[in-house]
Amino acid sequence: MALGLIGDMVDSRPYETRYFINQGLKNPQNPYIKGMMEKNKFKLKETLTPMGVAFYIAPLINAVTRVGETDERQVVF
């Protein structure tokens, strides 16, 4: 949920939205997201932040969904 909120550029000023983002970034369980974090760890530094997701993870997922082949989309999801 946090990745979707950040990727869609949802206003994060409301407390509820901020809570969902913070909770979702604390301990990601998705293996694909973990892999993306590992591949981009030199850019993301030590922790996963909303800014890091917005610039280094969400654009890659967006690109695959827009121009990727079917097998590439299945790997993502």
KARAQUI-V184030 format. One record per pair of residues at least 24 apart in sequence whose C-alpha atoms are under 7 Angstrom apart, sorted by the first residue. I is the first residue (numbers start at 1). J is the second residue. D is the distance in Angstrom with one decimal. If there is no record, write none. Layout:
{{I;J;D} {I;J;D}}
This chain:
{{6;50;6.4} {6;54;6.0} {7;54;5.9} {7;58;5.3} {25;49;7.0} {32;76;6.6}}
